[in-house]
Amino acid sequence: MTPPNVLWFMSDEQRPDSLGCYGSAWARTPNIDRLAARGTVFQNAVCQSPVCVPSRSSQLSGRYPQEFGCLNNDLLLAGGRFPAGYTTFTQILAKAGYETVNIGRYHNLEPHAFGINDVHGDGSMPELAGYFALGEGLSEKDYHVIKRPGPDQRPLILAGTWPGKESPSSRAADGAIAFLNRRDTARPFLLRCSFCFPHTPTLAPEPFDRLYDPDDLPIQWFNPEARDGRSASDRAYADQHRMDRLSRDQVRQLWKDYMGCCAYVDEQVGRVVAALEATGDLENTIIFYSTDHGKSLGEWGAGEKGTFDSEVWRVPFVWSAPGRLPQGEVRREPAEIIDTGRTLFGLLGLEDSLPDAWRGRDLFADRAGPGAVFGAIRAPNDVMPDGPDNLMRVAVRTTRWRMDVNWPIDGKRPNDSEMDGNLFDLEADPHETNNRFAAPEAAATIADLLARLEAWLRRAPCNPHRMPENTRRLH
């Protein structure tokens, strides 16, 4: 029997609530929802770090970000790579005879993770739009551009209409379709179709900029009480992003355009799956969908990534493999995208090919779950230039609780003055508006979660020798 192919869809900065299969009845995402109906949805999956490079690198290498010393994007910008001895699951598949291909956004520490790497930009087409400005001669007013409010050396484009018929995400779909039509049919393939949207600049292409009526969206308006109750770290992010300064009409447009970008990605997914079906390979292809992290939309003042609130840390994670996996199943136990390698290799019958040091679990062989999932991050220089050198920020999530605190990079438990914690009861407070970290009745819960974090960091310790690269101010 021909080994199964693998089609991996990846988006950037996508929240689960943008998808119908995650409970948003208003969402117009029929293609991803169809994959979910033919497979399994992990409702409570998290990324390993709520920022691009460590998240993507962790998913590919099967190691936690602190293990390879990458807790923000600075290491890649400084030319950093994985430590010696690291490998990616795509490299292992290539050795097993797979044609491994990435088309679209890359943003990973390992430059040779895929045998073919057809990269279409970093999230922009400079002649049309970049992170901070439209292309030369294009009017922001004509394309309804909203930028991050207030004085800023990084005036990110938060919303607007994409100024062209073609985008980096449609190019990724075009490239994936071209590969499916020209590939070597004698070999199985792993194809990652990696979309830039809905990452900044969040400009929804026509007609997706008009797809949603803001009145139909469950907009979470800025909540000053939630902002004031969060950790000092979160409040510092909110102060930088200044989303509370947006007008009500701007917030309405922000949500509309962001969700429009997500629906646009869904259309590209549909195009690629249709092309796969036309080749006759659909039934022999494992398909999964993930993202590197989500995004805040101003709920408590922050407007990007870099925090552990659920809109950012929790991610879509959908698996579809007719005849190999349950169909229409919704799993609610905590999961991590570091589980990708073990899960995929379990489905392919190659589980013995992974290195012993590989983290994560096979989601379909180990259905009980780990009880808790974890993440780590460190503020980059352009966000927190005066941040403490000895601390990172770590998080733990169980079915009920989500907590994040500061933690020394040497792995020792922080003292009370260092922690600066957030603790949220996800059952009673799903939008995380009431920080319980200082509540006396939460002491036992905090002690349990701290013990889990401490045990996790013993299993997957930080690589402190690589941290100076990760925090060096770049010029």
Beta strands, then each sheet from edge to edge (+ up, - down):
strand 1: 5-11
strand 2: 39-42
strand 3: 45-46
strand 4: 99-104
strand 5: 116-118
strand 6: 146-147
strand 7: 157-159
strand 8: 189-194
strand 9: 285-291
strand 10: 317-320
strand 11: 329-331
strand 12: 335-336
strand 13: 373-377
strand 14: 391-397
strand 15: 401-408
strand 16: 422-425
sheet 1: 5+ 4+ 8+ 1+ 9+ 10- 2+ 11+
sheet 2: 3+ 12+
sheet 3: 6+ 7-
sheet 4: 13+ 14- 15+ 16-
end
